[in-house]
């Protein structure tokens, strides 16, 4: 138990430190280009900070634990769109909500979750099902990119570095974030198992919190450094990745069986969470402690609903 707690603390610390490097490199990459910070957060950073979910999906599917793979992905959607997004103004202060890209990202995420509910209704996720989910991620990313790219440039810092070097160091830092979060996740799971918690609760709530740590660490750092669009793009992009790519990548390698009623229930809960958050972000100008508390209340509500 002591080792597990140390892994949790060490993993969190390493993830936060690595996230600072990612913020600096990501902002440098988009400086002087027409690619919006939201898109960088949506595609590059969301994929990188979702490495724990992707790795967990593959490992769980290969080992025959389909409920863990899908439960973690669905739980991460709920966790990121409510808990993580709700904590941001409490940890990093009030932020102005960027509107561009929110609606299409939310819409494609809801679509992906709806497809998961339909495909899992027969108690399995096969390779054709996985291909459909990954195709939604690819098409959705292209559509969102086209709708959010604009002729707006970020101010270039005084220090000049080649874009190739920036990309490489960003990916290395993202990998470190993922590995650190996986160490924390392992500790969380060991603690949960010691308490004899059911597997579905570990995957949907405990595991999803562990694998969402990179998003929280990165987004708080990004907001504190003035990169709000990167942070919001990462939160929404991570939910999109979880609902499509992370859910499908494991079954693509090893088709897996799932508990149909539980997966459908989890996917529908995630759909409701994303839909509410998308509408909220389009209606408000500032995300402060009041809207943060509302999102935290939503997370608690989903916890109660899924336990019933």
C-alpha positions as CSV (number, residue, x, y, z in Angstrom):
1,X,0.0,0.0,0.0
2,X,2.8,2.4,0.9
3,X,4.5,1.7,-2.5
4,X,1.3,2.4,-4.3
5,X,0.8,5.7,-2.6
6,X,4.4,6.7,-3.4
7,X,3.8,5.8,-7.1
8,X,0.7,7.9,-7.1
9,X,2.4,11.0,-5.7
10,X,5.6,10.5,-7.8
11,X,3.6,10.0,-11.0
12,X,1.5,13.1,-10.4
13,X,4.6,15.2,-9.7
14,X,6.4,14.0,-12.9
15,X,3.3,14.5,-15.0
16,X,3.0,18.1,-13.8
17,X,6.7,18.9,-14.5
18,X,6.5,17.3,-18.0
19,X,3.3,19.2,-18.8
20,X,5.2,22.5,-18.4
21,X,7.6,21.5,-21.1
22,X,4.6,20.5,-23.3
23,X,3.0,23.9,-22.9
24,X,6.1,25.8,-23.9
25,X,6.8,23.6,-26.9
26,X,3.2,23.5,-28.1
27,X,2.9,27.2,-28.1
28,X,6.2,27.5,-30.0
29,X,4.9,25.1,-32.6
30,X,1.8,27.1,-33.5
31,X,3.6,30.5,-33.3
32,X,3.7,32.1,-36.7
33,X,1.3,29.6,-38.3
34,X,-2.4,29.7,-39.2
35,X,-3.2,26.6,-37.1
36,X,-5.3,27.7,-34.2
37,X,-4.2,26.8,-30.6
38,X,-7.5,25.0,-30.2
39,X,-6.7,22.6,-33.0
40,X,-3.2,21.9,-31.5
41,X,-4.9,21.1,-28.2
42,X,-7.6,19.1,-29.9
43,X,-5.4,16.8,-32.1
44,X,-1.7,16.8,-31.0
45,X,-2.1,17.4,-27.2
46,X,-5.3,15.4,-26.8
47,X,-3.7,12.4,-28.4
48,X,-0.6,12.8,-26.3
49,X,-2.4,13.3,-23.0
50,X,-4.7,10.4,-23.9
51,X,-1.8,7.9,-24.2
52,X,-2.7,6.3,-20.8
53,X,-6.2,5.6,-22.0
54,X,-4.9,4.3,-25.4
55,X,-2.3,2.1,-23.7
56,X,-4.9,0.8,-21.2
57,X,-7.4,0.0,-24.0
58,X,-4.8,-2.1,-25.8
59,X,-3.6,-3.9,-22.6
60,X,-7.2,-4.6,-21.4
61,X,-8.4,-5.9,-24.8
62,X,-5.4,-8.2,-25.2
63,X,-5.9,-9.6,-21.7
64,X,-9.6,-10.1,-22.3
65,X,-10.9,-7.4,-20.0
66,X,-13.2,-5.5,-22.3
67,X,-15.1,-3.8,-19.6
68,X,-11.9,-2.2,-18.2
69,X,-11.0,-0.9,-21.7
70,X,-14.4,0.6,-22.5
71,X,-15.2,1.5,-18.9
72,X,-11.9,3.5,-18.6
73,X,-12.7,5.3,-21.9
74,X,-16.3,6.2,-21.1
75,X,-15.3,7.1,-17.5
76,X,-12.6,9.4,-18.9
77,X,-15.1,11.2,-21.1
78,X,-17.3,11.9,-18.0
79,X,-14.3,12.8,-15.8
80,X,-12.7,15.2,-18.3
81,X,-15.9,17.0,-19.3
82,X,-17.1,17.4,-15.8
83,X,-14.5,16.9,-13.1
84,X,-11.4,18.1,-14.9
85,X,-13.2,21.0,-16.6
86,X,-14.9,21.9,-13.3
87,X,-11.6,22.0,-11.4
88,X,-9.9,24.3,-13.9
89,X,-11.3,27.6,-12.7
90,X,-10.8,26.5,-9.0
91,X,-7.2,25.7,-9.6
92,X,-6.2,28.1,-12.3
93,X,-8.6,31.0,-12.0
94,X,-11.4,32.4,-14.2
95,X,-11.0,31.8,-17.9
96,X,-12.6,33.2,-21.1
97,X,-14.2,30.4,-23.1
98,X,-13.0,30.2,-26.7
99,X,-16.1,29.5,-28.9
100,X,-14.4,28.3,-32.1
101,X,-14.4,24.5,-32.4
102,X,-16.5,23.8,-29.3
103,X,-19.7,22.8,-31.1
104,X,-18.3,20.5,-33.8
105,X,-16.0,18.8,-31.3
106,X,-18.9,18.2,-28.9
107,X,-21.1,17.0,-31.7
108,X,-18.6,14.4,-33.0
109,X,-17.9,13.2,-29.4
110,X,-21.6,12.7,-28.9
111,X,-21.8,10.8,-32.2
112,X,-18.9,8.6,-31.2
113,X,-20.5,7.8,-27.8
114,X,-23.8,7.0,-29.5
115,X,-22.0,4.6,-31.9
116,X,-20.3,2.9,-28.9
117,X,-23.7,2.3,-27.2
118,X,-25.1,0.8,-30.4
119,X,-22.1,-1.4,-31.2
120,X,-21.7,-2.7,-27.6
121,X,-25.4,-3.6,-27.3
122,X,-24.6,-7.2,-28.6
123,X,-22.0,-7.7,-25.9
124,X,-18.9,-7.4,-28.0
125,X,-16.7,-5.0,-29.9
126,X,-15.3,-6.6,-33.1
127,X,-12.7,-5.2,-35.5
128,X,-15.3,-3.7,-37.9
129,X,-16.8,-1.9,-34.9
130,X,-13.4,-0.6,-34.0
131,X,-12.7,0.6,-37.5
132,X,-16.0,2.6,-37.5
133,X,-15.0,4.3,-34.2
134,X,-11.5,5.1,-35.5
135,X,-13.0,6.4,-38.8
136,X,-15.2,8.8,-36.8
137,X,-12.1,10.1,-35.1
138,X,-10.2,10.7,-38.4
139,X,-13.1,12.3,-40.2
140,X,-14.1,14.4,-37.1
141,X,-10.5,15.7,-36.7
142,X,-10.4,16.8,-40.3
143,X,-13.8,18.5,-40.2
144,X,-12.9,20.3,-36.9
145,X,-9.5,21.3,-38.3
146,X,-11.1,22.9,-41.4
147,X,-13.7,24.7,-39.3
148,X,-11.2,26.1,-36.8
149,X,-8.1,27.0,-38.8
150,X,-7.9,30.7,-39.3
151,X,-5.4,33.4,-40.3
152,X,-4.4,34.2,-36.7
153,X,-0.8,33.9,-35.5
154,X,0.6,33.6,-32.1
155,X,3.5,35.8,-31.1
156,X,6.8,34.1,-31.7
157,X,9.1,33.9,-28.7
158,X,12.6,35.4,-28.9
159,X,14.3,32.0,-28.8
160,X,14.2,30.3,-32.2
161,X,14.1,26.5,-32.6
162,X,13.5,24.3,-35.5
163,X,9.9,22.9,-35.7
164,X,11.2,19.4,-36.0
165,X,13.1,19.7,-32.7
166,X,10.0,21.3,-31.1
167,X,7.8,18.5,-32.3
168,X,10.2,15.8,-31.1
169,X,10.7,17.4,-27.6
170,X,6.9,17.8,-27.3
171,X,6.3,14.1,-28.1
172,X,9.0,13.1,-25.6
173,X,7.5,15.2,-22.9
174,X,4.0,13.9,-23.7
175,X,5.3,10.3,-23.5
176,X,6.8,11.2,-20.0
177,X,3.4,12.5,-19.0
178,X,1.7,9.3,-20.1
179,X,4.3,7.1,-18.4
180,X,4.0,9.1,-15.2
181,X,0.3,8.9,-15.2
182,X,0.4,5.1,-15.9
183,X,2.6,4.7,-12.7
184,X,0.0,6.7,-10.8
185,X,-2.8,4.7,-12.3
186,X,-1.1,1.4,-11.3
187,X,-0.9,2.7,-7.7
188,X,-4.6,3.8,-7.7
189,X,-5.8,0.4,-9.0
190,X,-3.7,-1.5,-6.4
191,X,-5.2,0.7,-3.7
192,X,-8.8,0.2,-5.1
193,X,-8.3,-3.6,-5.4
194,X,-7.1,-3.7,-1.8
195,X,-10.4,-2.2,-0.8
196,X,-12.2,-4.9,-2.9
197,X,-13.9,-2.4,-5.3
198,X,-15.8,-3.9,-8.3
199,X,-13.9,-3.9,-11.6
200,X,-16.5,-1.7,-13.3
201,X,-16.1,1.0,-10.6
202,X,-12.3,0.8,-10.9
203,X,-12.4,1.3,-14.6
204,X,-15.1,3.9,-14.8
205,X,-14.2,6.0,-11.8
206,X,-10.8,5.1,-10.3
207,X,-9.0,4.2,-13.6
208,X,-10.5,7.1,-15.5
209,X,-9.3,9.6,-12.8
210,X,-5.8,8.1,-13.1
211,X,-5.7,8.3,-16.8
212,X,-7.2,11.8,-16.8
213,X,-4.4,13.1,-14.7
214,X,-2.3,14.2,-17.7
215,X,-5.2,16.4,-18.9
216,X,-5.6,18.1,-15.6
217,X,-1.9,18.6,-15.1
218,X,-1.4,20.0,-18.6
219,X,-4.5,22.2,-18.6
220,X,-3.9,23.9,-15.3
221,X,-0.3,24.7,-16.5
222,X,-1.6,26.0,-19.8
223,X,-4.2,28.3,-18.3
224,X,-1.7,29.7,-15.8
225,X,0.6,30.5,-18.8
226,X,-2.2,32.2,-20.8
227,X,-2.9,29.3,-23.2
228,X,-6.6,28.9,-22.5
229,X,-7.5,27.7,-26.0
230,X,-4.9,25.0,-25.8
231,X,-6.4,23.8,-22.5
232,X,-10.0,23.8,-23.7
233,X,-9.0,22.1,-26.9
234,X,-7.2,19.5,-24.9
235,X,-10.2,18.8,-22.6
236,X,-12.7,18.5,-25.5
237,X,-10.2,16.7,-27.7
238,X,-9.4,14.2,-25.1
239,X,-13.1,13.3,-24.7
240,X,-13.3,13.0,-28.4
241,X,-10.3,10.7,-28.5
242,X,-11.7,8.6,-25.7
243,X,-15.1,8.1,-27.3
244,X,-13.6,7.0,-30.6
245,X,-9.9,6.2,-30.9
246,X,-9.2,5.0,-27.4
247,X,-12.3,2.8,-27.4
248,X,-11.6,1.3,-30.8
249,X,-7.8,0.8,-30.7
250,X,-7.9,-2.1,-28.3
251,X,-10.6,-4.1,-30.0
252,X,-9.0,-3.4,-33.4
253,X,-6.0,-5.4,-32.1
254,X,-7.9,-8.0,-30.1
255,X,-11.8,-8.1,-30.4
256,X,-13.3,-8.3,-27.0
257,X,-16.5,-9.0,-25.1
258,X,-18.1,-6.5,-22.9
259,X,-21.0,-6.4,-20.4
260,X,-23.6,-4.9,-22.8
261,X,-26.0,-3.2,-20.3
262,X,-23.2,-1.6,-18.3
263,X,-21.3,-0.3,-21.3
264,X,-24.5,1.1,-22.9
265,X,-25.4,2.8,-19.6
266,X,-21.9,4.3,-19.3
267,X,-21.9,5.5,-22.9
268,X,-25.3,7.2,-22.5
269,X,-24.2,8.9,-19.3
270,X,-21.1,10.2,-21.1
271,X,-23.3,11.4,-24.0
272,X,-25.4,13.4,-21.6
273,X,-22.4,14.9,-19.9
274,X,-20.7,16.0,-23.2
275,X,-24.0,17.4,-24.6
276,X,-24.6,19.5,-21.4
277,X,-21.0,20.8,-21.3
278,X,-21.0,21.7,-25.0
279,X,-24.2,23.7,-24.6
280,X,-22.9,25.4,-21.5
281,X,-19.6,26.4,-23.1
282,X,-21.5,28.0,-26.0
283,X,-23.7,30.0,-23.7
284,X,-21.2,31.4,-21.2
285,X,-18.4,33.9,-21.8
286,X,-16.4,33.1,-18.6
287,X,-15.8,29.8,-16.9
288,X,-15.4,30.7,-13.2
289,X,-15.9,29.0,-9.8
290,X,-19.7,29.0,-10.1
291,X,-19.8,27.0,-13.4
292,X,-16.9,24.9,-12.0
293,X,-19.1,23.9,-9.0
294,X,-21.9,23.0,-11.3
295,X,-19.7,20.7,-13.3
296,X,-18.4,19.1,-10.1
297,X,-22.0,18.5,-9.0
298,X,-22.7,16.9,-12.4
299,X,-19.8,14.5,-11.8
300,X,-21.1,13.6,-8.4
301,X,-24.6,13.0,-9.9
302,X,-23.2,10.6,-12.5
303,X,-21.4,8.7,-9.7
304,X,-24.7,8.2,-7.9
305,X,-26.6,7.3,-11.1
306,X,-24.2,4.7,-12.2
307,X,-24.1,3.1,-8.8
308,X,-27.9,2.6,-8.8
